[in-house]
Structure formats: structure tokens, C-alpha cells
Amino acid sequence: MIDLHTHTTASDGQYTPAQLIEKAKATGLKVIAITDHDTVAGIEEGQKKAEEVGIKFIPGIEINVQWPTGEFHLLGLGLKHIAPEMKDIIKDLQEERNTRNQIIIDKMNENGIAVTMEEMLEIYKTSSIGRPHFADYLVSHKIVKNRQAAFDKYLANGRPFYYPHRGADLDMAITAIEECGGVPVIAHPLSLYVSWGKIEPVLTDIRERGVKGLEAWHPGARIVECKRLEEMGRRLGFFITAGSDFHGEAIRANRKIGYTSGMTKIEDRFWDEELSKNVNI
């Protein structure tokens, strides 16, 4: 089993990088990538633990990219080092995230929910605070029953605490990943919110701009959609990846490390010659 899309406490996951690797080992994974949102802070700890337990480790990142509809997340897999271009993108996105977070906090305070940034940082022990953390705060203070309800009522687009998130430029993100010795992969492509009738030329353009891989298999899509994306991706020249987008059972109970759409086991077939050639670790 392998898993090329997971998250740790370095962004919005439940487990520390070391704990995640231990969980991967216990589950029977042979290959795992840590791909935290807009940060590489968990890579060093994850790499060290993976070496200890004997799992092939893929250093990665998931970059939020500016996109007109839905959301565009770009995975960088197989980072050999952290290039200046990547450091600049992370710094810029973190500054933007901090500004956005303060606006969300101001909105919460205006609506009678007293919270500060210092309090959020102390509770969640990460410098990469995001909407999932605010959702968890609302749950822990019994304002809503669960994270989904927090988004539905307060944090989703058009809701009282929402504020738009500016992403990185796609071409700059591609270059940054390549300068790190990694390979760009488009994560959960259906989140682009492009119809099936229009998605092929969009993916073709993304491929021509330098994105090499496509995460056809993701738990946010149905199995029939994943199969369709895999066929389309291979035809367009992408190599295909699969991931669980695992954050932890306490955060997303319906996702399990090493499993993807429809609780399909991410088997070794995904670590094929084409993928291993591109993600050369």
C-alpha cells in the first residue's frame, strides 16, 4: 500500500509527522508522502521517523493556487531541498493566511464569539491556522455540533465568517516545485469545479504548463469518476497518483490512511514505473 496525500499537525492534520509515519507503518504502507498545506515544516520529522521504521518517504507540499472557480491545490512530490522560490511562496501564502485569519477572528468577535489569534495558536500548536481550526474551535465551544456544520453555518463561501483566500500563481508554483527537485501534481481535480464537458481542455492547458501528474483517485470523488479521470489523465500524458487526503479520524472520520475513493485500498499498482520515475526518491 502507498499514500501520496496526507496531512499532519504542521498544517491541519490530527497527528504529528512522527505519529503519522507510525500509523502508516502499522497500517502496512510501504510508501507515504506528507503534503501539508502551504508548508514544509513537517518534512524533517517525518523523514527521520520514516527512516527509523523503514518506510519509503516522499517529501511533499500542497500549495493553494489562485483559481477563478472552486479551488486549485497543487501537490509537489519528491522535494529534494527547499529552494528560494519555494520559501518565497510559503512566506507569501503564510502572510496572506495571517491576514485572512485576523479578519475571520474580527468577524467572530463582532458576532459575540471572543477569540484571539494567540489563543488559536496556543490551542492548535501550529503556525498554519486555517478554516478547519476555526471550525474545530466552534465545535469545542459547542456553538455547532461538528466541523461540517461549522462550515455550513459560518465558514463556507457566503457565510458570516468567510473571507476569500488568495492563492499562489500557478506558473510560479510549478517552477518552485521543480526548483526543489520535485514534480507538480494536480490534487483532486474535480475541486477545480469545471464541468466534465470542459475539463479536458483545462487539464490539457495545465499539463502543457508543466504539471506532470494527476491525482485521479481521491476520497472526495466517486469510484466511477476516479476511473474516468485516470483514463483521461493517462490519455493526456499525466502520470496518475492516488491519495487518502488523510487528516486524522477526529478531523475527517470518513478518510483512512492508505485508502481512497470508496475505501479503495491504494495498492502497489499506483507505484508504477512511470510514477516512480517521476517521483525519484
C-alpha positions in Angstrom: 0.0 0.0 0.0 1.0 3.6 -0.6 -0.4 7.0 0.1 0.7 10.2 -1.7 -1.5 12.8 0.0 -1.6 13.1 3.8 -1.5 16.0 6.4 0.0 16.5 9.8 -0.1 19.0 12.7 2.2 21.1 10.6 -0.9 22.3 8.8 -4.4 21.0 9.7 -3.9 17.3 10.5 -4.5 15.5 13.8 -1.2 13.7 14.1 2.4 14.9 14.3 4.6 13.9 11.4 6.2 11.1 13.6 2.8 9.9 14.7 1.5 9.8 11.1 4.5 7.7 10.0 4.0 5.3 12.9 0.3 5.0 11.8 1.3 4.4 8.2 3.7 1.6 9.3 1.1 0.0 11.5 -1.4 0.1 8.5 1.1 -1.6 6.2 2.1 1.2 4.0 5.4 0.9 2.0 5.4 4.5 0.6 4.0 7.7 2.1 4.1 11.4 1.2 3.5 14.2 3.7 1.8 17.1 1.8 0.9 19.7 4.3 -0.9 22.9 3.2 1.5 25.7 2.2 4.3 24.5 4.5 7.2 22.0 4.6 7.5 22.3 8.4 6.7 18.6 8.9 9.1 17.1 6.4 12.2 16.8 8.6 10.4 15.0 11.4 8.6 12.7 9.0 11.7 11.8 7.1 13.5 10.9 10.3 10.7 8.7 11.6 10.3 7.0 8.2 13.9 6.1 8.1 13.6 4.6 11.6 10.6 2.4 10.8 11.6 1.5 7.2 9.0 3.3 5.1 9.8 5.0 1.8 9.2 8.7 2.4 8.2 11.3 -0.2 8.7 14.9 1.0 5.9 17.0 -0.3 3.7 20.0 -0.1 0.1 21.1 -1.1 0.1 24.6 -2.5 -3.1 26.7 -2.7 -3.2 28.1 -6.3 -5.2 31.1 -7.4 -8.2 29.8 -9.5 -11.4 31.5 -10.7 -13.8 28.7 -9.7 -13.7 26.1 -7.0 -10.2 25.6 -5.7 -6.9 24.5 -7.2 -4.5 22.6 -5.0 -1.1 21.7 -6.4 0.9 18.8 -4.9 4.7 19.0 -5.0 6.0 15.4 -4.6 9.6 14.3 -4.1 11.1 17.6 -2.9 14.9 17.2 -2.7 15.6 20.5 -1.0 13.6 23.7 -0.3 14.6 26.2 -3.0 14.4 30.0 -2.5 11.4 30.1 -4.9 9.5 27.8 -2.6 10.5 29.7 0.5 9.1 32.9 -1.1 5.8 31.2 -2.0 5.4 29.8 1.5 6.2 33.1 3.1 3.8 35.0 0.9 1.0 32.5 1.5 1.6 32.5 5.2 1.4 36.3 5.3 -1.8 36.1 3.3 -3.2 33.4 5.6 -2.4 35.5 8.7 -4.2 38.5 7.3 -7.2 36.3 6.4 -7.2 34.7 9.9 -7.3 38.0 11.6 -10.3 39.1 9.5 -12.1 35.9 10.4 -11.3 36.5 14.1 -12.6 40.0 13.8 -15.8 38.7 12.3 -16.2 36.2 15.1 -15.7 38.8 17.8 -18.2 41.1 16.1 -20.7 38.2 16.4 -20.1 37.7 20.1 -17.5 34.8 19.9 -14.5 36.0 21.8 -11.3 34.6 20.4 -7.7 35.8 19.7 -5.0 34.7 17.3 -2.8 34.0 20.3 -5.4 31.7 21.7 -5.8 29.8 18.4 -2.0 29.3 18.1 -1.8 28.0 21.7 -4.7 25.6 21.3 -3.7 24.1 17.9 0.1 24.2 18.2 0.6 25.1 14.5 1.7 28.3 12.7 -0.6 27.3 9.8 -4.0 28.1 11.2 -6.9 27.8 8.7 -10.6 27.5 8.5 -10.6 23.9 9.7 -9.1 25.1 13.0 -11.8 27.8 13.4 -14.4 25.1 12.7 -12.9 22.9 15.4 -12.9 25.9 17.8 -16.7 26.4 17.1 -17.3 22.7 17.8 -15.2 22.7 21.0 -17.2 25.7 22.3 -20.5 23.9 21.5 -21.5 26.6 19.0 -22.0 23.9 16.4 -22.2 20.1 16.6 -19.4 19.2 14.1 -16.9 20.6 11.6 -19.2 20.3 8.7 -21.9 22.3 10.5 -19.3 25.0 11.2 -18.6 25.4 7.6 -22.2 25.2 6.5 -23.3 27.8 9.0 -20.3 30.1 9.4 -17.2 29.4 7.3 -18.2 28.4 3.8 -18.4 30.9 0.9 -21.2 33.4 1.6 -21.4 32.6 5.3 -20.8 35.2 8.1 -17.1 34.3 8.9 -16.0 33.6 5.3 -13.2 35.6 3.7 -11.6 34.6 0.4 -8.2 33.0 0.3 -5.7 34.3 -2.3 -3.5 31.5 -3.8 -0.1 31.4 -5.5 0.4 31.9 -9.2 0.2 28.5 -11.0 3.3 29.0 -13.1 5.4 30.3 -10.1 4.2 27.3 -8.0 5.2 24.9 -10.8 8.6 26.5 -11.1 9.1 26.4 -7.3 8.4 22.7 -7.1 10.7 22.0 -10.0 13.5 24.1 -8.4 13.1 21.9 -5.3 13.7 18.8 -7.5 10.1 17.8 -7.1 7.3 17.1 -9.6 4.0 19.0 -9.7 0.7 17.0 -9.4 -2.8 18.5 -9.6 -4.7 17.4 -6.5 -8.4 16.3 -6.5 -9.1 17.8 -10.0 -12.8 17.8 -9.5 -12.3 20.6 -7.0 -11.5 22.9 -9.9 -15.3 23.0 -10.3 -15.1 22.6 -14.1 -17.8 20.5 -15.8 -16.9 17.2 -17.5 -17.6 18.8 -20.8 -15.0 21.5 -20.3 -12.4 19.8 -18.1 -10.3 18.1 -20.7 -9.0 21.3 -22.4 -8.4 22.8 -19.0 -6.3 19.8 -17.9 -4.5 19.9 -21.3 -3.5 23.6 -20.6 -2.4 22.7 -17.1 -0.3 19.8 -18.5 1.3 22.0 -21.1 2.3 24.5 -18.4 4.3 21.8 -16.6 2.1 19.8 -14.3 3.2 16.2 -14.7 0.8 14.2 -12.5 -2.9 14.0 -11.8 -4.4 12.7 -8.6 -7.2 10.8 -10.3 -8.0 8.8 -7.1 -9.3 10.9 -4.1 -11.9 10.1 -1.5 -13.8 13.3 -2.5 -14.8 11.6 -5.8 -16.8 8.6 -6.7 -15.1 5.5 -8.0 -16.6 5.9 -11.4 -15.3 9.5 -11.5 -11.8 8.4 -10.5 -11.8 5.8 -13.2 -12.8 8.4 -15.7 -10.2 10.8 -14.5 -7.5 8.1 -14.7 -8.4 7.2 -18.2 -8.4 10.9 -19.2 -5.2 11.7 -17.4 -3.3 8.9 -19.0 -4.6 9.9 -22.4 -3.5 13.5 -21.9 0.0 12.4 -20.8 -0.2 12.7 -17.0 1.1 10.1 -14.6 -1.6 9.0 -12.1 -1.5 9.2 -8.4 -3.9 8.2 -5.6 -4.2 9.6 -2.1 -6.3 9.5 1.0 -6.1 13.2 1.9 -5.9 11.9 5.4 -6.1 14.4 8.2 -7.0 12.1 11.1 -10.1 10.3 12.3 -11.0 13.1 14.7 -11.0 15.6 11.8 -12.4 13.6 8.9 -13.7 10.3 10.2 -14.6 9.0 6.7 -11.0 9.0 5.5 -8.5 6.3 6.3 -4.7 6.4 5.6 -3.9 4.2 2.7 -7.4 4.2 1.3 -9.0 6.4 -1.3 -12.4 6.7 -3.1 -15.0 4.3 -1.9 -12.5 3.0 0.7 -10.4 1.5 -2.1 -7.0 0.3 -0.9 -4.2 2.3 -2.6 -2.3 -0.7 -3.8 1.2 -1.0 -5.2 -0.1 -0.7 -8.7 -0.1 3.0 -8.2 3.6 3.0 -7.5 4.2 2.0 -11.2 7.3 2.6 -13.3 6.0 5.9 -14.6 5.3 7.3 -11.2 8.5 6.1 -9.6 10.5 7.5 -12.5 8.9 11.0 -12.0 8.9 10.9 -8.2 12.6 9.9 -8.0 13.5 9.4 -4.3 
